């Protein structure tokens, strides 16, 4: 997408006009209507259906994404740079990643002073939105793993894409801050945790500095940051794109296998993951191409180390957004699955420094 000359932000559907949509979409729009969609907690999304002039070509509907109307969620998105990152992702990176599971973008603008932003994106309808709480089907899981591998292959061919300073989020979370977030998390959810889950969480908090050191050497690449079912749209058999991945607010440069570990740990029920785990790792690895930069064994070990990311996200994300009934169910469901993933891979053994183990 080229930089728009007009960078005025559309704060919500009430700011839209037929004239603005005509100029933005490149088709003659006579009228339009909008409806709220999705369950996002940091941003609000609307489907905008347009009435085109006879003979006009172009999209029949688009997705408008704007800053959350909830003050807490909006402050979180703005303060953490999530809104700015997604706008910059679509403006600076997406033009180089064409053909992947990413929607086309017609407009992207942000007012960093107010925190308002907008994205006008390709509508993947009538795609089916994934449900993180319900969990992935085997078919969805294999598709998501393979598409991630293909995306990593494209991004890896252009290493300069991940060199931009705004993609560096390495300083966002440290041991002291994570401990504070965990305290807030326990205040909310202590009664819902099993002994096994509490053991994994406590060990991660206690060994967080060592964990950061442990994953610092993993191969770096483009990271979505929230690669889960609720951010995936699965196309119909005749759709132009079988998978569309949205919500790139947490995009960063970091350990490339973070997204795969996060997806396998949280999007699959424990039983389904255990059944297909080895084949899913192979599916991702095969999608990297004929000369992959990493072996299958290295993929497995990196995913093992990165399995803690799902636990981190379940703890941190749950206390910085508006609390909802579905949000509580989501965080508790995924935390349970991620803790199972961590335990199944033997990852807790990695938290103790070698000196401690030998002692």
N, C-alpha and C positions, 0 to 999 in steps of 0.2 A: 504494500500500500504506500502510495506517495504521501508526503507530508501535506496535510490539507492547508490551504491558504487561510481558511476561516477555522480558527481553533476554538471558537466559542463552545462552551460545554453545554450539552443537553442534560439538564439535571433530572429530567423525568419525562414521561410521555406527554405531559401538559405543555412542554416546550416545543414539541414537534409541530411542524406545519407541512402541508402538502408541497409547498414551494421548496422547503428545505429538503424534504425527502426526494423530490424530483432531482435537485442538484446533486445530492449525495449518492443516490442509487443509479443515476444515469438512465432513468425511465420516467415517463410522464405520469405522475401520481395525481389522481383526481380527488382521492379521499383516503382515509385510513381509519383503523380502529386498533386498540391495544388491549391486552389482557395480561394480568400478572401470572407468571409461571415460576416453577422451581421452588426449592426450599432453602436457598442460600442464606447464610447468616451474616455474611460480611458485605454482600452486595444484593441489589434487587434486580430482577430480570423481568422483561416484558416481551411478549410476542406482538409485533406490529404487523398487521395484515394490511396490504395496500390495494387500493382499487386503481388499476392501471388504465390509461386511455386505450381505446381499441387500436390494435396494431402495435402497441408498445411491447417491448421485450424487457426482461429483467426479473428480479425476484418478486414473488408474490407475497412473501413475508420475510421479515428479518427479526433478529433478536436485539433488543435494546438493553444494555447492562449499565447500571448506574450505581452510585454510592448508596449504601444502606440508609433507610430512613430512621433506623434505630440509632440513637446517639452513641451508645457504647460500641456497637459494631462499627459504626462509621469512624469513630475515633481510633479504634484498633486498626482498621484498614488504612487509614491515612498515616498514623504514627509509625506503623511498621513498613510503610512504603509499598503496600500491596497494590494499591490502586495505580500508582505511578509505574510499578514494575509491569503490570499487565498492559497498560497503554504502550509502554516502550517495547514490550515483547511484540505486539502486533505491528507496531510501526517500524521496528528496526530488525527483528529476527525473522518474522513470518515470511517476508518476501523471499528469503533464502531457503525456506523449508517447504516449498510447495510440493504437493503430492502426498503429504503426510496426513495424519488424523487431526488436522487443525482447520477450523472454519475460516472462510475468507472474511476479510474485514473491510467495511466500507467507510468507517469513520472512527477515529480514536483521538480523544482530547482530554486534558486534565487541567484543573485549576489547583495548583498545589497549595495555595493560600487557604482556600475554603475546603479543600478535600473533595470537591465535586469532580466527577469524571464521567465519561461516556464511552461506550463501545457499541457500534452498530455492526452486527455480525451476521454471517450467513446462517439461515435457519435450516437445521438438519431434519425438520419434520418431513415425514411421519416417523422418524426414528423413535425407538423405545429407550427411555431413560433408565439407566441402571439403578438398582436399589441396594445400597450398601448394607442395610439392615437385613434384608432378605438374603443377600449373598449372590454371587455369580453362578451362572450355569457353567458347565465344563466348556461349552462352546464359546461363551463370552470370555472366559478366563484365557483360553488358548489364543483367541483373537487379540485380546489386550496385551498379552505377553509378546506376541509376534509383532504387533504394530509398534510397541515400544522398542523392540530390537531394530526395526526398520528406521524409526525416528533417530535412534542413537547412531545408526549407520550414516544417515544424512548429515546429522550435526557433526559427527566425527570427521567427515570429509572436509568440513570447514571449521577448523579449530579456532579461527579468529572470532567466530560467533560468540564464544564464551569468555572472551577476554575483556569485555566491557566492564568498567568499574561497578556499574549499578547491579551487575549480576552477583557481586560478592556479598554474601550474607553470612560469612563465617563468624562475625562478631555478634550476631543477634542473640545467641543463647550461650550462657556460660553456667558454671556449676552453681554459683550463688543465685542467679536468677531462676534457674530450674528448680532449685530447692524451695524458693519462695512460691513458685507456681504449684509445686507439689503440695505445699502446705494448704494453699487455697483449694486445690483439688480434693484433698482429704476432708476439708471442711464440708465440701459438697457431697462427696461420694463414698466416704469411708465405710458406711454401713453396707454398701453394695459390693465391696471387694471380697473375694475369697482369700483364704490364707495363701494359696499359691500365687495369686495375682499380686497380693501385697508384697510377697517375697521378691518377685521380679522387680516391682517398682522401687522398693526400698534399696535393693542391690544396685539398680541403675543410678539412683540419686547419690548413693554413697560412692560409687565408682565413676561419676560422670566425667571428671577430668581425664581419667584413664581411657574412658570410652572415646572422648574426642581425639585423643592421641592415637587410639587404635584405628579409627577410620580415616585419619588425616592422610594416610598414604594410599588410599584406594584411588583407582583410576578416575580422573575427573571428566565431566561432560555436562550436558544440558540436563537439568533436573526440573521436572514439573512442580514437585513439592507437595502435591495432593492428588496423586494418581490413584483414584478410587472410583467405584461404580457410580456414585452420585454425580461425577463429573464426566461421565461417558454416555454417549448417545449411540445406540446400535441400530444401524440402518437396515431397511428391508432388503430382501434378496436382490431387487432391481435398483437399489439406491446407488448413487454415484460414489458414495463413501461408506464402507461397511462399519467404520468406527469414527466418531468425531469426539475429540477430547477438548473439554472447555475448562474454564476457571484456571487461567495461567497466572494468577496473582502471586503465587509463591515461587515463580520461576527463578532459578538461580544456577550458578555454576557450582558444581559440587561433585561428590562421589556418584558416578553415573548409575550405579546399581541401587541407589536409594529408592527410586520409584518402583523397581521390580520387587524389592523386598517389602515395601509398603503395601503394594497391591496384593502380593501373594499372602501376606500375613493378615490383611484386614478384609479384603473383598471376597474371600472364599471362606465358607464354613470350614471348621477344623477338619471334619471328615473328608470333604472334597479335596482340600489342600493335601492332606496326607495321601490320598489315592493317586493324585495326578502330579505331585510335586516334581519328581525327577523329569517327567515328560515336559512340564511347563518350563523348567530351566533349559531343557534342550531346545524347545520351540523358540525361546528368546535368543539363545545362542546361534541357532541356525539362521535367524533373521538378520544377524549382523553381517552376513555375506560370506563369500567363499574364502576370504582371508581375514578372519576376525582378529581384532587386536588383543583378545583375551581368550583364554581357554575355558572350556566348560567347567573344569575343576576350579578355576579362578572365579568364575561366575558364582559357583556354589558357595565358596568361602566368603566372597564379598557380600552375598545376600545374607549369609549367616551373621556377619558383623553388622550389617545394616538392619537386621531384624528389629533392633531396638528402636529404630526411627518411628515405627508405628506406636510404640508405647509412649515415646516422647510426645508425638502429635496428639494422642488421646488425652494426655495430661494437660499439655500446654493450651491446645485449642479450646478445650472445654471450659476454661475459666476466663477467656478474653473475649468471648462473644455473648450475645444475648442468650440467656438460658431459656430453653423451650423443652416441652415434653419429648418431642422427637429427637432433639439434640441430646438429651440425657440418654435415651434409648440407643442412639447411634454411638455415643462415646463409650457406653458400657459394653455394647455388643462388640465393637471393634477392639476395645482394650482386652477383652477376654480372648479374642482370636489372636491378637498380637502376642499376648503372653504365652499362649499355646505354641505359637510359631517360635518364639525365643527359646522356650523350653525344649521343643522338639529338635532344634538344631544344636542344642548344647551351648548356646551362646552365653549363658551366665558364667560359664567357665572362663570366658574371655575377659571378664571385668576385673579379675584379680591380676595385678601385675605379676610377671614371671617370678620375681623375688619372693612374693607372698606365697605363690604356689609351691616353690621349692622349699620354703621354710616350713 
